[in-house]
């Protein structure tokens, strides 16, 4: 996808920041410009990174490409048909990799394309003033346009803008959609269709994961709660970056929920912690990427593991992705399943947690690495993995 330059956005950026008339070498946007996000910075014409986006040397991705990740591919059609090999493959993927790709997943291709087109329209076609209507410093806001990872606490800002769409109870999606941005006009219908498709896929994958883990006693209750759980769609934009070797689109982190379903466009950028280094997840035609979240690691008492991942940006093309994070209701405490705890051989490794605990942590700390999950561990991180 080529970068779309919006002359309207450039003009508006010029009005909002007098620094846009300065030379590239002297450019240092004021705090307000930083809060407007990286799309605003791009429209202002910068050719070098502002200092707050430059990572310390040890954290920089550098200029060398990362090798491709060899992730398991799960055929959901075969899994639906009862193929035991696919259930075993899903179990191994969650246990050994924390990431896998899913084909025949049931998300119609036209629904995925429409969602990505709507995302591009929001980030690249709307003037800044229209996007800024949804800006908020409140990380609990159900609809929020923001930048970086957690801008209020990030020591170094990330090269990312996002639109967050939170559905607190997936059974009430129709009640939530009217609160979503009304521009572009093509955003609400495809976003709602995509949210429903992800809900169905999440339900199927969780049913299979519970079976693979041997969770029987609370299985039906958990699946019923999944049907009315929490879904957060993060619509991400990673514009082309003038100095991509100095920054990241997202720092190394794990996801908080049970499962995350990721749809990415044809521009690669997602990297997973793999074999002691980083490996890029190349988009596989017709597939979605799924990863284990912190809550599923807790529920499985460490049998499944959430894995660090990050996003690298590039200097030529913008990248758009949509991450759909799924878990139980925000107030629902999640702890290790009773069937997976044995005080002698498999002691409980995690304290119970819920969304409120995660948000409280995120509001006071940087959301990097697996720091939140480590805060919920009973045993030390070094002995858990």
C-alpha angles and dihedrals in degrees: 000000000000119000111262113218114206113207089195090055092048092051092048092048089053090054092049097046124038087192089076089081092058123097118269093249092053097041115123111156118220120248091265091058091052090052090054090065139236096297087062091049091051091051090052089064103244118173098187133042120266110242095252091065096052112103123215110268094255092056099045119111092221126210101284117102118243122235119256118266116241099217126177116260116217119203103212093190089060090045090053089051090058100257104168091200090063092050089051089048091052091049092050092046093054092043102042106025110019086211133072141157123240126211127188085027098153098243102128113238093232090054091054093046092049091050093052091045090052090050092052090048092053096048102034108027103041120081116242093254091062093049092044091063087079098046115123138162089212108103088196094060112123093219115033138161111201147144140235117013102287103349097191093058106024111116088201119026121236125233094246142104121195145186113213119205113185124195108189094188115024091205088067099052093128090058092053102046095076089063092058121098113291092208130103090035089220094063108079102051097048092040090053092047091049092048091054092048091051091049090056092047092048090052092052094047093047091050089053093045093052090050092049091050092050094240104157111145098061097024099109092044092051093048091050089052090049088058090059099031135120124282125187119188115200111195104199133199122190107183122204107280127220093219108020094168090068101053147028135230089224128002123236108292144140125233121253102221138069099267135356121209113202128194114187132181123239093282112095122221110127111111127186131203100257134165095347094310141048128292128188121236105224113210109257113212111254095004135110124211118236127190137184115250131212092262093058090048088054094045091050091047089237099314089113118041137209109225131213115253136170140184124243120202129209138214099237112043139033118234127212126193138166119215117192110197116197133193142136123287114308094246094047114110113226121202137155113301110256091234091060096052125085117166092216105040105013110026120188108275102186140048119234114270142179140188092273091060091050094049092047089052093045092051091058104035143034112273095230135132115349093308096133093049091047088054088060096049122112093194120049120271091243092060097039099062 
